[in-house]
Amino acid sequence: MKKLTQAQQFCLKVKELAAEYDLPFFVVTDGASAVVNKNCPAVYHARQSHVQWKQENRINSKHDWEK
């Protein structure tokens, strides 16, 4: 894996914390975002809004920086 940016490292820490509490989440910061959803309508809506914003701004919404 390539060197992670500070934003990506932050998102991974949020992901780890959410797993510890078994919670769905969506987080976005300058340079990265992360989502794990378990049937939460609020998380789904937030992520869908982010996808729409990315498409409107010609940003690849399917890019997975974790791979």
Secondary structure, 3 states (H helix, E strand, C coil): CCCCCHHHHHHHHHHHHHHHHCCCEEEEECCEEEEECCCCHHHHHHHHHHHHHHHHCCCCCCCCCCC
